[in-house]
Amino acid sequence: MNDIKTICSVGTGTMGPYMAALFALAGYDVRMYGRSAPSVEQGFRGVCACLESCREHGLVTSEQIPAAVARIQGTADLAEAAAGADFVMESVSEDLAVKREVFAALEALCPTHAIFASNTSGLSPTAIASGLVNPERFVAAHFLNPPHLMAIVEVVPGEATSPATVDAACELLKKIGKIPVTLKREALGFIANRLQFALLREALHLVDQGIATAETVDTTLKHLSRRLSATGPLETADLGGLDVFHSIAAYLLPDLNASTAPPPALAAARERGDLGAKTGRGFYDWSDAARLAAVKKHRETILAEWLRRDKTSLS
């Protein structure tokens, strides 16, 4: 771990700049790669947005920001970004072929000791690493969005990943203030997205069947999640009584949506071009910029408070 000094951060979209900022805040030298000069500029805008959000929520001081930015070198030259890198954090598009191509190029450019990590949301680590000469140095490290405010990072080994690679990735994540949660073996979607999409499928089913409105479903889950934040689903079942949960499961599970196709409401929205906040309409109307900003700020405030609690409990 003491040998990890230089981070190569690949990708300047939604997630990459935020992770570059987090590594820089922790004192690491970061080389942030974007495909072009405009991409690199976009990356630095993301870095500044991350650091400013952290400052607004009292997670960093104004004095820490210039030093963090100074530790980040932006480049559109992959060889320059990879040279001397001890740890590579990839955040390119969620496309298996693209990720495999990027890592093949990186393996030819990075030192032989470098550890490769992908921020994939749920693609198979084994599949991503299948073209590598040394797949034992590859691991998935899934930061949840927004990455600067979510404490956990899912660490997922592929079939060839060595235990030493998993251990090194976990220790590095702890050093930047994250809580690594390690899967025993890979599964598509990992833990977070498997749970999230199971919830989303049933939530959309409740709306599609006219059982409740989107607002009612969201309100219910927001309040249910307050209990889930204290006790997870398995702890909750233990506390409620497994006999009780068995009785409920017997009549309820057959009635839950078990479709394996994308929910009709998602397909219809995609067909209409209603893609959510980024297009101004999804399940809700996001055309009011002030309302959208207020919802995002509310989410940030709540997550920042939880992050402070997490850091306090770990200290």
Buried (B, 14 or more C-beta within 10 A) or exposed (E): EEEBEBBBBBBBBEBBBBBBBBBBBBEBBBBBBBEEEEBBEBBBEBBBBBBBBBBEBEBBEEEBBEEBBEBBBBBBEBEBBBBBBBBBBBBBEEEEEEBBEBBEBBBEBBEEEBBBBBBBBBBBBBBBBBEBEBBBBBBBBBBBEBBBBBBBBBBBBBBBBBEEBBBBBBEBBBBBBBBBBBBEEBEEBBBBBEBBBEBBBBBBBBBEEEEBEBEEBBEEEEEEEEEEEEEEEEEBBEEEEEEEBEEEEEEEEEEEBEEEEEBEBBEEBEEEEBEEEEEBBBBBEBEEEEEBEEBEEEEBEEBBEEBBEBEEEEE
